[in-house]
Amino acid sequence: MLIANFNNNQIPSPQVLIVDDEETQRLLMRRVIEKEGYQILEASDGLDCLRTCKHTSPDIILLDAMMPVMDGFTCCQQLKKNPKTSQIPVLMITALEDKKSVNQAFEAGATDYVTKPIHWPVLLQRVRRLIVQSQLYIQLIESQERTERLLLNILPEPIAQRLKQSEGVIADYFENVSVLFADMVGFTQLSAQVSPRELAKLNSIFSEFDQLTEQYGLEKIKTIGDGYMVAAGLPISRDDHADVSLEMALAMQEVMTQFMQKTGNPLSLRIGIHTGSVVAGVIGTKKFSYDLWGDTVNTASRMEQQGLSNCIQITEATYQQLSQQHLFRERGMIDIKGKGQMKTYILDCQTCLNNQGNLVQTPIGSC
């Protein structure tokens, strides 16, 4: 089926590299193989073959064993050592039919062999088979790469690697991390007034938030409706998790401000951050997700829920680990659901990130 597609140009014709020091032999092989619809490349010896493979990647190499300058066995060894050419099937062609030369061909890395004088139907049959096998292998690798990308979209890379190694339950304790919750204020009212098409444009905000998590090295945990949850300091520990969470929060506010200015939609962000210990791991057996558990998560969520629009509210625990505490003002003791009275701090829109990514004080209303 794959071969049939070569001739109707649905996919590019496979390239066959013929390597032989005898010009007459190359010409004869070209005439026979071109009738199958393959593209033909030629090289006159092993070194010429290696030079050709630096600029192109043939689908199969027909390699004469006995040549001057560099023989086929040495050339094949060099091809297999190079990651770029190691997976190209090599069909060794030799005038020797003894077991020693056959073994030498396979030890050098040849995929198959034929002997001279060449029986053309046999050669063509093996060329077809090796090309199909090579293309199936490429498809398998591409499928694995797609699966890998999808897995990394769901799980942090270190966790994905552990999961691929068939590790059982993944649950790790982290003593000191910062958890950030953000919520779009006004989203519920807006969703009742605009079309689903317009509402879908809000996805661009989350896409920019995703880019920020990569920029600042945080770990996105999940979106919850119109809410967004990230963590700093896991699965790889870092000492500046509180500071980088604040930088992330300010950058998110800037994204929201630019969106409102562009669209006129009356949306704002309410952000809460708390610092403490969590348990992080993979839940589910079919649809995996990386999640956090513990009082730190609940408290961070409360900081957002009972925060103020356009402001960042943090707990005493986060405040004590910030390198720029002066940016915040005390909100005082407030009643936090499930926690009782807690001392919290507020950073409002008088504080922004400048072009260099540093925190600066700015006049009210200029953010």
C-alpha positions as CSV (number, residue, x, y, z in Angstrom):
1,M,0.0,0.0,0.0
2,L,2.8,2.3,0.8
3,I,4.6,1.5,-2.4
4,A,1.5,2.3,-4.4
5,N,1.4,5.8,-3.0
6,F,4.9,6.5,-4.3
7,N,3.8,6.5,-7.9
8,N,0.7,8.7,-7.6
9,N,2.7,11.4,-5.7
10,Q,0.7,11.3,-2.5
11,I,4.0,11.2,-0.7
12,P,7.6,11.8,-2.0
13,S,9.3,8.9,-3.7
14,P,11.9,7.1,-1.6
15,Q,15.5,7.9,-2.2
16,V,17.9,5.0,-3.0
17,L,21.6,5.7,-2.6
18,I,23.7,3.4,-4.8
19,V,27.4,3.1,-3.7
20,D,29.7,1.2,-6.1
21,D,33.1,2.1,-7.6
22,E,32.1,0.6,-11.0
23,E,30.3,3.1,-13.1
24,T,28.8,0.4,-15.3
25,Q,27.3,-1.4,-12.3
26,R,25.8,1.8,-10.9
27,L,24.3,2.6,-14.3
28,L,22.7,-0.8,-14.6
29,M,21.3,-0.7,-11.0
30,R,19.9,2.8,-11.6
31,R,18.0,1.7,-14.7
32,V,16.5,-1.3,-12.9
33,I,15.6,0.6,-9.7
34,E,14.3,3.8,-11.4
35,K,11.5,1.7,-13.0
36,E,10.1,1.2,-9.4
37,G,9.6,5.0,-9.2
38,Y,12.4,5.6,-6.7
39,Q,14.7,8.6,-6.8
40,I,18.4,7.6,-7.3
41,L,21.5,9.0,-5.7
42,E,25.0,7.7,-6.5
43,A,28.4,7.5,-4.7
44,S,31.6,6.1,-6.1
45,D,33.1,4.8,-2.8
46,G,32.6,4.7,1.0
47,L,33.9,8.3,1.6
48,D,31.7,9.6,-1.1
49,C,28.8,7.9,0.5
50,L,29.5,9.5,3.9
51,R,29.8,12.9,2.2
52,T,26.5,12.4,0.4
53,C,24.7,11.5,3.7
54,K,25.8,14.7,5.3
55,H,23.5,16.6,2.9
56,T,20.7,14.2,2.5
57,S,19.1,11.2,4.2
58,P,18.3,8.4,1.7
59,D,15.6,5.9,2.6
60,I,18.0,3.0,1.8
61,I,21.7,2.5,0.9
62,L,22.8,-0.2,-1.6
63,L,26.4,-0.6,-0.6
64,D,29.1,-2.5,-2.5
65,A,31.4,-4.4,-0.1
66,M,34.6,-4.3,-2.0
67,M,35.7,-0.8,-3.1
68,P,38.9,1.3,-3.0
69,V,39.5,4.3,-0.7
70,M,37.0,3.0,1.8
71,D,35.3,-0.4,1.5
72,G,31.6,-1.1,2.2
73,F,32.2,-2.7,5.6
74,T,34.1,0.3,7.0
75,C,31.6,2.7,5.5
76,C,28.7,0.8,7.0
77,Q,30.3,1.0,10.5
78,Q,30.7,4.7,10.1
79,L,27.1,5.1,9.1
80,K,25.9,3.2,12.1
81,K,28.0,5.3,14.5
82,N,26.4,8.5,13.3
83,P,23.0,9.2,15.0
84,K,21.8,11.0,11.8
85,T,22.4,7.9,9.6
86,S,22.3,5.0,12.1
87,Q,18.7,4.1,11.2
88,I,19.1,4.1,7.4
89,P,18.8,0.4,6.2
90,V,22.0,-0.8,4.4
91,L,21.7,-3.5,1.8
92,M,25.3,-4.9,1.4
93,I,26.2,-6.1,-2.1
94,T,29.1,-8.5,-2.4
95,A,30.6,-10.9,-4.8
96,L,31.6,-13.2,-2.0
97,E,29.0,-15.7,-0.8
98,D,31.0,-17.3,2.0
99,K,29.8,-17.1,5.6
100,K,32.7,-15.0,6.7
101,S,31.8,-12.0,4.4
102,V,28.1,-12.3,5.3
103,N,29.0,-12.3,9.0
104,Q,31.3,-9.3,8.5
105,A,28.5,-7.4,6.7
106,F,26.1,-8.0,9.6
107,E,28.7,-7.2,12.2
108,A,29.3,-3.9,10.4
109,G,25.6,-3.1,10.8
110,A,24.1,-4.1,7.5
111,T,20.4,-4.8,7.5
112,D,20.5,-7.4,4.7
113,Y,22.7,-8.5,1.7
114,V,22.6,-9.8,-1.8
115,T,25.5,-11.3,-3.8
116,K,26.9,-10.7,-7.3
117,P,26.0,-11.5,-10.0
118,I,22.8,-9.8,-8.8
119,H,19.5,-11.5,-9.3
120,W,17.4,-8.4,-10.0
121,P,14.0,-9.7,-8.8
122,V,15.6,-10.6,-5.4
123,L,17.2,-7.2,-5.1
124,L,14.0,-5.3,-5.9
125,Q,12.0,-7.5,-3.4
126,R,14.5,-6.7,-0.6
127,V,14.7,-3.0,-1.5
128,R,10.9,-2.8,-1.3
129,R,10.7,-4.7,2.0
130,L,13.5,-2.6,3.7
131,I,12.0,0.7,2.6
132,V,8.6,-0.3,4.0
133,Q,10.2,-1.4,7.2
134,S,12.1,1.8,7.5
135,Q,9.0,3.9,6.9
136,L,7.0,2.0,9.5
137,Y,9.9,2.5,11.9
138,I,9.8,6.3,11.2
139,Q,6.0,6.3,11.8
140,L,6.5,4.5,15.1
141,I,9.2,7.0,16.2
142,E,7.0,10.0,15.2
143,S,4.0,8.4,17.1
144,Q,6.2,8.0,20.2
145,E,7.3,11.6,19.9
146,R,3.7,12.8,19.7
147,T,2.8,10.7,22.7
148,E,5.8,12.1,24.6
149,R,4.7,15.7,23.8
150,L,1.2,14.9,24.9
151,L,2.5,13.4,28.2
152,L,4.6,16.4,28.9
153,N,1.6,18.7,28.3
154,I,-0.1,16.8,31.2
155,L,2.8,16.0,33.6
156,P,6.0,17.6,34.6
157,E,9.0,16.0,32.8
158,P,10.5,14.4,35.9
159,I,7.2,12.9,36.8
160,A,6.6,11.7,33.2
161,Q,9.9,9.9,33.2
162,R,9.1,8.2,36.4
163,L,5.7,7.2,35.1
164,K,7.3,5.7,32.0
165,Q,9.5,3.6,34.1
166,S,6.4,1.9,35.5
167,E,6.8,3.4,38.9
168,G,3.7,2.7,41.0
169,V,2.0,5.4,43.1
170,I,3.8,8.7,42.7
171,A,3.4,10.9,45.8
172,D,6.1,13.2,47.0
173,Y,6.3,15.5,50.0
174,F,7.6,19.0,49.6
175,E,8.3,20.9,52.7
176,N,8.4,24.4,51.3
177,V,6.6,25.6,48.1
178,S,4.4,28.4,47.1
179,V,0.9,27.9,45.6
180,L,-0.9,30.5,43.6
181,F,-4.6,30.7,42.7
182,A,-6.0,33.3,40.3
183,D,-9.6,33.9,39.4
184,M,-11.2,36.1,36.7
185,V,-13.5,38.5,38.4
186,G,-16.5,39.3,36.2
187,F,-16.2,36.1,34.1
188,T,-19.6,34.7,35.2
189,Q,-21.5,37.9,34.3
190,L,-19.6,38.2,31.0
191,S,-20.3,34.6,30.0
192,A,-24.0,35.2,30.2
193,Q,-23.8,38.2,27.8
194,V,-21.5,37.1,25.0
195,S,-21.6,34.3,22.4
196,P,-19.7,31.0,22.9
197,R,-17.4,32.1,20.0
198,E,-16.5,35.3,21.9
199,L,-16.2,33.5,25.1
200,A,-13.7,31.1,23.6
201,K,-11.4,34.0,23.0
202,L,-10.7,34.1,26.7
203,N,-8.6,31.0,26.0
204,S,-5.9,33.3,24.8
205,I,-5.5,34.6,28.4
206,F,-4.9,31.1,29.7
207,S,-2.5,30.5,26.8
208,E,-0.5,33.5,27.8
209,F,-0.6,32.3,31.4
210,D,0.9,29.0,30.2
211,Q,3.7,30.9,28.5
212,L,4.4,32.7,31.7
213,T,4.7,29.5,33.7
214,E,7.4,28.4,31.3
215,Q,9.1,31.8,31.4
216,Y,9.2,31.9,35.2
217,G,9.8,28.2,35.7
218,L,6.6,27.4,37.6
219,E,4.5,24.3,37.4
220,K,0.9,24.7,36.1
221,I,-1.3,22.4,38.1
222,K,-4.7,23.0,36.4
223,T,-7.4,25.4,35.3
224,I,-10.6,25.3,37.3
225,G,-13.4,26.9,35.3
226,D,-12.2,30.6,35.1
227,G,-9.5,29.9,37.7
228,Y,-5.8,29.1,37.3
229,M,-3.5,27.2,39.7
230,V,0.3,27.1,39.6
231,A,3.0,26.1,42.1
232,A,6.7,27.1,42.5
233,G,9.3,24.9,44.1
234,L,8.2,21.5,42.7
235,P,8.7,19.0,41.3
236,I,12.3,20.5,41.4
237,S,13.0,22.5,44.6
238,R,14.0,26.1,44.4
239,D,14.7,28.7,47.1
240,D,13.1,31.7,45.4
241,H,9.7,30.1,45.0
242,A,7.9,32.9,46.9
243,D,9.6,35.7,44.9
244,V,9.0,34.0,41.5
245,S,5.3,33.4,42.4
246,L,5.0,37.1,43.0
247,E,6.6,37.9,39.7
248,M,4.3,35.4,38.0
249,A,1.3,37.1,39.7
250,L,2.3,40.5,38.5
251,A,2.9,39.3,35.0
252,M,-0.6,37.7,35.0
253,Q,-2.1,41.0,36.1
254,E,-0.3,42.7,33.2
255,V,-1.8,40.2,30.7
256,M,-5.3,40.8,32.1
257,T,-4.8,44.6,31.9
258,Q,-3.7,44.4,28.2
259,F,-6.6,42.1,27.4
260,M,-9.2,44.5,29.0
261,Q,-7.6,47.5,27.1
262,K,-7.8,45.6,23.8
263,T,-11.3,44.1,24.2
264,G,-13.1,46.4,26.6
265,N,-14.3,43.4,28.6
266,P,-14.7,44.3,32.3
267,L,-12.5,41.6,33.7
268,S,-9.9,41.6,36.4
269,L,-7.8,39.1,38.4
270,R,-8.0,38.2,42.0
271,I,-4.8,36.4,43.1
272,G,-3.9,34.6,46.3
273,I,-0.6,33.0,47.4
274,H,0.3,30.8,50.3
275,T,3.6,29.1,51.2
276,G,4.0,25.8,53.0
277,S,4.2,22.0,52.7
278,V,2.3,19.9,50.2
279,V,2.0,16.4,48.9
280,A,2.2,16.2,45.1
281,G,1.6,13.3,42.8
282,V,-0.2,11.6,40.0
283,I,-3.8,10.6,40.4
284,G,-5.9,8.4,38.1
285,T,-5.1,5.2,36.2
286,K,-6.4,6.1,32.8
287,K,-6.5,9.9,32.6
288,F,-3.4,11.1,34.5
289,S,-3.0,14.5,36.2
290,Y,-0.4,16.0,38.5
291,D,-2.1,17.5,41.5
292,L,-1.3,18.9,45.0
293,W,-2.9,18.1,48.4
294,G,-2.7,19.6,51.8
295,D,-3.6,22.5,54.0
296,T,-1.3,24.8,51.9
297,V,-3.4,24.3,48.8
298,N,-6.6,25.0,50.7
299,T,-5.2,28.2,52.3
300,A,-3.9,29.5,49.0
301,S,-7.3,29.0,47.5
302,R,-8.9,30.9,50.4
303,M,-6.4,33.8,49.8
304,E,-7.8,34.1,46.3
305,Q,-11.4,33.6,47.2
306,Q,-11.4,36.2,50.0
307,G,-9.0,38.6,48.3
308,L,-9.7,41.8,46.4
309,S,-10.2,42.5,42.7
310,N,-7.0,43.6,41.0
311,C,-5.0,42.7,44.1
312,I,-2.6,40.0,45.2
313,Q,-3.2,38.7,48.7
314,I,-0.6,36.6,50.5
315,T,-0.3,35.0,53.9
316,E,2.2,35.7,56.6
317,A,4.1,32.5,55.6
318,T,4.7,33.8,52.1
319,Y,5.4,37.4,53.3
320,Q,8.2,36.1,55.5
321,Q,10.0,34.5,52.5
322,L,9.8,37.4,50.1
323,S,12.9,39.4,49.4
324,Q,10.9,42.6,48.8
325,Q,8.5,42.7,51.7
326,H,8.1,46.5,51.6
327,L,5.9,46.2,48.5
328,F,3.1,44.9,50.6
329,R,0.8,46.5,53.1
330,E,-0.9,44.7,55.9
331,R,-4.6,44.0,55.4
332,G,-4.8,42.9,59.0
333,M,-6.5,40.0,60.6
334,I,-9.3,38.6,58.5
335,D,-11.6,35.6,59.0
336,I,-10.6,32.9,56.6
337,K,-13.1,30.1,56.1
338,G,-11.8,26.9,57.7
339,K,-8.8,28.7,59.2
340,G,-10.2,31.3,61.5
341,Q,-8.4,34.6,62.0
342,M,-5.3,35.0,59.8
343,K,-2.9,37.9,59.2
344,T,-2.7,38.7,55.5
345,Y,-0.9,41.2,53.2
346,I,-2.1,43.0,50.1
347,L,-0.2,44.1,47.0
348,D,-2.4,46.3,44.8
349,C,-1.9,47.7,41.3
350,Q,0.5,50.4,42.5
351,T,3.2,47.8,42.0
352,C,4.2,46.5,38.6
353,L,7.0,44.8,36.6
354,N,9.2,47.1,34.5
355,N,10.6,46.1,31.1
356,Q,13.5,44.3,32.8
357,G,11.2,42.2,34.9
358,N,12.0,44.0,38.2
359,L,9.4,45.1,40.7
360,V,8.9,48.9,40.8
361,Q,6.5,51.3,42.5
362,T,4.3,53.3,40.0
363,P,1.6,55.9,40.5
364,I,-1.9,54.8,41.1
365,G,-3.9,54.1,37.9
366,S,-0.8,53.7,35.7
367,C,-0.8,49.9,35.8
